[in-house]
Amino acid sequence: MAPDAVVLTADEAAELADRVYQVRCAAEDVSTAVDEGADGTELRQLCDALMRAAKAADGWR
């Protein structure tokens, strides 16, 4: 194994995958809202949700 390798348990890997999925879904929500002409308030809320999901995904380190 490489000296800089990171080993995750199956539960940790599944949790990380869930967090990444949540980020993807939140990004898709923002993209859909933009395509549908959402107003600034809705976009702000969706961006806030995206940022929360990204921060949660980043928290595994």
The first five atom37 places (N, CA, C, CB, O) and aatype in JSON, in Angstrom:
{
  "aatype": [12, 0, 14, 3, 0, 19, 19, 10, 16, 0, 3, 6, 0, 0, 6, 10, 0, 3, 1, 19, 18, 5, 19, 1, 4, 0, 0, 6, 3, 19, 15, 16, 0, 19, 3, 6, 7, 0, 3, 7, 16, 6, 10, 1, 5, 10, 4, 3, 0, 10, 12, 1, 0, 0, 11, 0, 0, 3, 7, 17, 1],
  "atom_mask": [
    [1, 1, 1, 1, 1],
    [1, 1, 1, 1, 1],
    [1, 1, 1, 1, 1],
    [1, 1, 1, 1, 1],
    [1, 1, 1, 1, 1],
    [1, 1, 1, 1, 1],
    [1, 1, 1, 1, 1],
    [1, 1, 1, 1, 1],
    [1, 1, 1, 1, 1],
    [1, 1, 1, 1, 1],
    [1, 1, 1, 1, 1],
    [1, 1, 1, 1, 1],
    [1, 1, 1, 1, 1],
    [1, 1, 1, 1, 1],
    [1, 1, 1, 1, 1],
    [1, 1, 1, 1, 1],
    [1, 1, 1, 1, 1],
    [1, 1, 1, 1, 1],
    [1, 1, 1, 1, 1],
    [1, 1, 1, 1, 1],
    [1, 1, 1, 1, 1],
    [1, 1, 1, 1, 1],
    [1, 1, 1, 1, 1],
    [1, 1, 1, 1, 1],
    [1, 1, 1, 1, 1],
    [1, 1, 1, 1, 1],
    [1, 1, 1, 1, 1],
    [1, 1, 1, 1, 1],
    [1, 1, 1, 1, 1],
    [1, 1, 1, 1, 1],
    [1, 1, 1, 1, 1],
    [1, 1, 1, 1, 1],
    [1, 1, 1, 1, 1],
    [1, 1, 1, 1, 1],
    [1, 1, 1, 1, 1],
    [1, 1, 1, 1, 1],
    [1, 1, 1, 0, 1],
    [1, 1, 1, 1, 1],
    [1, 1, 1, 1, 1],
    [1, 1, 1, 0, 1],
    [1, 1, 1, 1, 1],
    [1, 1, 1, 1, 1],
    [1, 1, 1, 1, 1],
    [1, 1, 1, 1, 1],
    [1, 1, 1, 1, 1],
    [1, 1, 1, 1, 1],
    [1, 1, 1, 1, 1],
    [1, 1, 1, 1, 1],
    [1, 1, 1, 1, 1],
    [1, 1, 1, 1, 1],
    [1, 1, 1, 1, 1],
    [1, 1, 1, 1, 1],
    [1, 1, 1, 1, 1],
    [1, 1, 1, 1, 1],
    [1, 1, 1, 1, 1],
    [1, 1, 1, 1, 1],
    [1, 1, 1, 1, 1],
    [1, 1, 1, 1, 1],
    [1, 1, 1, 0, 1],
    [1, 1, 1, 1, 1],
    [1, 1, 1, 1, 1]
  ],
  "atom_positions": [
    [[0.86, -1.19, 0.0], [0.0, 0.0, 0.0], [0.9, 1.24, 0.0], [-0.97, 0.0, 1.24], [1.93, 1.28, 0.66]],
    [[0.48, 2.23, -0.74], [1.25, 3.48, -0.82], [1.28, 4.17, 0.54], [0.66, 4.43, -1.89], [0.29, 4.13, 1.28]],
    [[2.39, 4.81, 0.87], [2.49, 5.46, 2.19], [1.49, 6.59, 2.39], [3.88, 6.0, 2.38], [1.17, 6.93, 3.53]],
    [[0.99, 7.17, 1.3], [0.01, 8.26, 1.43], [-1.42, 7.79, 1.16], [0.37, 9.4, 0.48], [-2.31, 8.61, 0.94]],
    [[-1.62, 6.48, 1.18], [-2.95, 5.93, 0.93], [-3.9, 6.25, 2.08], [-2.87, 4.41, 0.72], [-3.49, 6.38, 3.23]],
    [[-5.17, 6.38, 1.73], [-6.22, 6.61, 2.73], [-7.11, 5.39, 2.72], [-7.04, 7.93, 2.42], [-7.59, 4.95, 1.68]],
    [[-7.33, 4.84, 3.9], [-8.16, 3.65, 4.02], [-9.45, 4.04, 4.73], [-7.41, 2.51, 4.79], [-9.43, 4.64, 5.8]],
    [[-10.57, 3.7, 4.11], [-11.88, 3.96, 4.7], [-12.56, 2.63, 4.99], [-12.75, 4.85, 3.77], [-12.39, 1.66, 4.24]],
    [[-13.31, 2.59, 6.05], [-14.16, 1.43, 6.29], [-15.29, 1.46, 5.26], [-14.71, 1.41, 7.76], [-15.52, 2.47, 4.61]],
    [[-15.98, 0.35, 5.13], [-17.11, 0.31, 4.21], [-18.16, 1.35, 4.59], [-17.75, -1.1, 4.19], [-18.73, 2.0, 3.72]],
    [[-18.41, 1.51, 5.89], [-19.37, 2.52, 6.34], [-18.91, 3.93, 6.01], [-19.6, 2.4, 7.85], [-19.71, 4.76, 5.57]],
    [[-17.63, 4.2, 6.21], [-17.1, 5.53, 5.89], [-17.18, 5.81, 4.39], [-15.65, 5.66, 6.38], [-17.51, 6.93, 3.99]],
    [[-16.87, 4.82, 3.58], [-16.94, 4.99, 2.13], [-18.38, 5.25, 1.69], [-16.37, 3.75, 1.41], [-18.63, 6.09, 0.83]],
    [[-19.32, 4.52, 2.28], [-20.74, 4.71, 1.94], [-21.2, 6.1, 2.37], [-21.61, 3.62, 2.61], [-21.95, 6.76, 1.66]],
    [[-20.76, 6.54, 3.54], [-21.13, 7.87, 4.03], [-20.57, 8.95, 3.11], [-20.63, 8.08, 5.47], [-21.26, 9.92, 2.8]],
    [[-19.33, 8.8, 2.68], [-18.72, 9.76, 1.77], [-19.45, 9.77, 0.43], [-17.23, 9.43, 1.55], [-19.7, 10.84, -0.13]],
    [[-19.8, 8.6, -0.07], [-20.55, 8.52, -1.33], [-21.89, 9.22, -1.19], [-20.76, 7.06, -1.74], [-22.33, 9.9, -2.12]],
    [[-22.56, 9.06, -0.05], [-23.84, 9.75, 0.18], [-23.65, 11.26, 0.17], [-24.45, 9.3, 1.52], [-24.47, 11.98, -0.4]],
    [[-22.58, 11.74, 0.79], [-22.33, 13.18, 0.83], [-22.06, 13.73, -0.57], [-21.16, 13.48, 1.75], [-22.54, 14.8, -0.92]],
    [[-21.29, 13.0, -1.36], [-21.02, 13.43, -2.73], [-22.31, 13.44, -3.54], [-19.97, 12.5, -3.39], [-22.52, 14.35, -4.34]],
    [[-23.16, 12.45, -3.35], [-24.44, 12.39, -4.04], [-25.3, 13.6, -3.67], [-25.18, 11.08, -3.69], [-25.97, 14.18, -4.53]],
    [[-25.29, 13.99, -2.4], [-26.06, 15.15, -1.97], [-25.54, 16.42, -2.63], [-26.0, 15.29, -0.44], [-26.33, 17.3, -2.98]],
    [[-24.23, 16.52, -2.8], [-23.66, 17.69, -3.49], [-24.13, 17.7, -4.95], [-22.11, 17.67, -3.42], [-24.53, 18.74, -5.46]],
    [[-24.07, 16.55, -5.6], [-24.5, 16.47, -7.0], [-25.96, 16.86, -7.15], [-24.28, 15.07, -7.55], [-26.32, 17.62, -8.05]],
    [[-26.81, 16.35, -6.25], [-28.24, 16.68, -6.33], [-28.47, 18.17, -6.11], [-29.03, 15.86, -5.29], [-29.29, 18.78, -6.8]],
    [[-27.76, 18.75, -5.16], [-27.92, 20.18, -4.89], [-27.45, 21.0, -6.09], [-27.13, 20.58, -3.63], [-28.08, 22.0, -6.43]],
    [[-26.37, 20.58, -6.73], [-25.88, 21.29, -7.93], [-26.89, 21.16, -9.06], [-24.51, 20.73, -8.37], [-27.13, 22.13, -9.78]],
    [[-27.48, 19.99, -9.22], [-28.51, 19.81, -10.24], [-29.72, 20.7, -9.97], [-28.94, 18.34, -10.32], [-30.31, 21.24, -10.9]],
    [[-30.08, 20.86, -8.69], [-31.19, 21.75, -8.34], [-30.9, 23.18, -8.75], [-31.47, 21.68, -6.83], [-31.78, 23.87, -9.27]],
    [[-29.67, 23.63, -8.51], [-29.29, 24.99, -8.91], [-29.36, 25.12, -10.43], [-27.86, 25.34, -8.39], [-29.9, 26.1, -10.95]],
    [[-28.82, 24.16, -11.12], [-28.82, 24.2, -12.59], [-30.24, 24.24, -13.14], [-28.07, 22.99, -13.15], [-30.53, 25.02, -14.05]],
    [[-31.11, 23.42, -12.61], [-32.5, 23.39, -13.07], [-33.17, 24.72, -12.8], [-33.27, 22.26, -12.37], [-33.9, 25.25, -13.65]],
    [[-32.94, 25.28, -11.61], [-33.55, 26.56, -11.27], [-33.09, 27.66, -12.21], [-33.22, 26.93, -9.82], [-33.89, 28.5, -12.62]],
    [[-31.8, 27.66, -12.56], [-31.29, 28.67, -13.5], [-31.97, 28.5, -14.85], [-29.75, 28.55, -13.65], [-32.41, 29.48, -15.46]],
    [[-32.05, 27.25, -15.32], [-32.69, 26.98, -16.61], [-34.15, 27.43, -16.63], [-32.6, 25.5, -16.95], [-34.67, 27.83, -17.67]],
    [[-34.81, 27.34, -15.48], [-36.23, 27.69, -15.38], [-36.46, 29.15, -15.01], [-36.9, 26.81, -14.37], [-37.6, 29.57, -14.82]],
    [[-35.38, 29.93, -14.91], [-35.51, 31.35, -14.65], [-35.89, 31.7, -13.21], [0.0, 0.0, 0.0], [-36.61, 32.67, -12.98]],
    [[-35.42, 30.92, -12.26], [-35.73, 31.19, -10.85], [-35.25, 32.58, -10.44], [-35.09, 30.12, -9.93], [-34.29, 33.12, -10.99]],
    [[-35.96, 33.13, -9.47], [-35.57, 34.47, -9.0], [-34.37, 34.37, -8.04], [-36.77, 35.17, -8.3], [-33.96, 33.28, -7.62]],
    [[-33.84, 35.53, -7.72], [-32.65, 35.6, -6.88], [-32.82, 34.96, -5.53], [0.0, 0.0, 0.0], [-31.88, 34.33, -5.03]],
    [[-33.98, 35.11, -4.91], [-34.22, 34.54, -3.58], [-34.14, 33.02, -3.63], [-35.58, 34.99, -3.04], [-33.51, 32.39, -2.78]],
    [[-34.79, 32.43, -4.62], [-34.76, 30.97, -4.74], [-33.35, 30.49, -5.04], [-35.72, 30.5, -5.84], [-32.89, 29.49, -4.48]],
    [[-32.66, 31.19, -5.93], [-31.28, 30.8, -6.26], [-30.38, 30.9, -5.03], [-30.73, 31.67, -7.39], [-29.52, 30.05, -4.83]],
    [[-30.56, 31.93, -4.23], [-29.76, 32.09, -3.02], [-29.99, 30.9, -2.09], [-30.1, 33.41, -2.29], [-29.04, 30.36, -1.54]],
    [[-31.24, 30.5, -1.91], [-31.56, 29.36, -1.04], [-30.93, 28.08, -1.57], [-33.09, 29.18, -0.92], [-30.39, 27.29, -0.8]],
    [[-31.01, 27.88, -2.88], [-30.42, 26.68, -3.46], [-28.9, 26.69, -3.36], [-30.85, 26.54, -4.91], [-28.28, 25.66, -3.11]],
    [[-28.3, 27.86, -3.55], [-26.85, 27.97, -3.4], [-26.43, 27.72, -1.96], [-26.36, 29.35, -3.85], [-25.39, 27.09, -1.72]],
    [[-27.21, 28.2, -1.01], [-26.91, 27.94, 0.4], [-26.97, 26.44, 0.7], [-27.9, 28.69, 1.31], [-26.12, 25.91, 1.42]],
    [[-27.98, 25.76, 0.15], [-28.09, 24.31, 0.34], [-26.9, 23.6, -0.31], [-29.42, 23.78, -0.26], [-26.38, 22.63, 0.25]],
    [[-26.49, 24.06, -1.48], [-25.33, 23.48, -2.15], [-24.07, 23.66, -1.31], [-25.14, 24.11, -3.54], [-23.27, 22.74, -1.17]],
    [[-23.89, 24.84, -0.76], [-22.72, 25.09, 0.08], [-22.73, 24.21, 1.34], [-22.65, 26.57, 0.47], [-21.69, 23.7, 1.75]],
    [[-23.89, 24.04, 1.95], [-23.97, 23.17, 3.13], [-23.59, 21.73, 2.77], [-25.38, 23.2, 3.73], [-22.86, 21.07, 3.51]],
    [[-24.08, 21.26, 1.63], [-23.77, 19.9, 1.2], [-22.28, 19.76, 0.9], [-24.61, 19.52, -0.05], [-21.66, 18.75, 1.25]],
    [[-21.71, 20.76, 0.24], [-20.28, 20.72, -0.08], [-19.43, 20.72, 1.18], [-19.89, 21.89, -0.98], [-18.44, 19.99, 1.27]],
    [[-19.8, 21.55, 2.14], [-19.05, 21.59, 3.4], [-19.16, 20.27, 4.15], [-19.55, 22.72, 4.28], [-18.19, 19.83, 4.76]],
    [[-20.32, 19.65, 4.12], [-20.49, 18.34, 4.77], [-19.63, 17.29, 4.08], [-21.98, 17.91, 4.76], [-19.02, 16.45, 4.75]],
    [[-19.58, 17.33, 2.75], [-18.77, 16.36, 2.0], [-17.31, 16.57, 2.28], [-19.04, 16.45, 0.49], [-16.54, 15.61, 2.33]],
    [[-16.9, 17.81, 2.45], [-15.51, 18.14, 2.7], [-15.09, 17.78, 4.12], [-15.27, 19.62, 2.45], [-13.9, 17.69, 4.41]],
    [[-16.05, 17.58, 4.99], [-15.76, 17.33, 6.4], [-15.25, 15.95, 6.72], [0.0, 0.0, 0.0], [-14.97, 15.66, 7.88]],
    [[-15.11, 15.09, 5.73], [-14.66, 13.72, 6.0], [-13.18, 13.65, 6.33], [-14.95, 12.83, 4.83], [-12.71, 12.66, 6.91]],
    [[-12.44, 14.68, 5.97], [-10.98, 14.65, 6.18], [-10.6, 14.7, 7.61], [-10.33, 15.78, 5.47], [-9.41, 14.68, 7.93]]
  ]
}
